[in-house]
Amino acid sequence: MSIDTEYQPINCDDYDNLELACQNQLYLHIQLRGGEVFEGKANQLILRKKVEYIVVESNEETRELRLDHIVSFSNPELGTIVVTY
């Protein structure tokens, strides 16, 4: 998965759900393109060089995940959300 590909903004409803997850510090199960899975607490959304990321913290590490690399995310409060563009 190249980080040099042009950023594709995600659907506004999906973004709003990620924003809600960050505000409430929800624990997310995130499926990324390429099959990688990451689980952790949603911390914040950031914008860097016109690319949006979610900062997710787990016990082992903190990761910045590009929003357009997320296939789906889930939490019992939100359900499972499949990201669209």
N, C-alpha and C positions, 0 to 999 in steps of 0.2 A: 504494500500500500504506500504509494508515494505521497509525501507531504507537499510536493511541488505542484500537484494538480490544482486547477482553479477551484476556488471554494464555491459550493452550491448552497445557498441559504436553505434552511429547512422550513417546513410549513409553520405558520404562525401559531397554530394550536399546539403543535409539538414543542415549539420553543416555550410557549406559556407553561406547559406541563413541566418542562425542565426548570424553568424559573421558579415555579411553585415548589418543586423538589428541593431546590437550593434554599429557598426561604425557610422551609420547614426542616432542613438538614436531613432529608429522607435517605434511607439506605436503598441504593439502586442496583439492580442486576442489569448490566449493559452488554448487549451483543454488538460487536463491531464487525465491519466488513472483513472478510478473510477468516471469519470464524472465531476470533479471539473474544473471550468473555472477561469482563472486569466487574468486580463488585466492590462497592464502597459508598461512603456518605457523600451526597451531593453538597458541594461547598459553595461554589459561585460560578457565574458565567462571565467570561472575559472576552474581549475583542483585541486581537493583536494583528496588525497589518491586514485589516479587512477580513480576517478569518475568526470565526467564533469558536470558543472552546468551553467545555465544562470542566471545572476542577473537581476531581473526585478523590476522596481520601479513604484509604484502607489501612489496616494495621501495618502492612509492610511498606506502603509507599503512597505518594500523592502523584496523580497523573492528570495531565491536561489532555482531554480527548476532543478532537475536532468534531463538531456537531454533524458535519456531513459524512463522517465515517461511522456514525452510529446507525445500526440497522433497526434495533429496538431497545427499549428499556422498560423495566417493570418494577413495581412496588405494590404491596397489598392495598395501599390507599389510592393509587393511580390506576392499577390494573396493568396490563401489558399494552404498550404503545409502540406501534410500528411507524418508524419515521418516514415521512414523505417529503418530497421537494417541490 
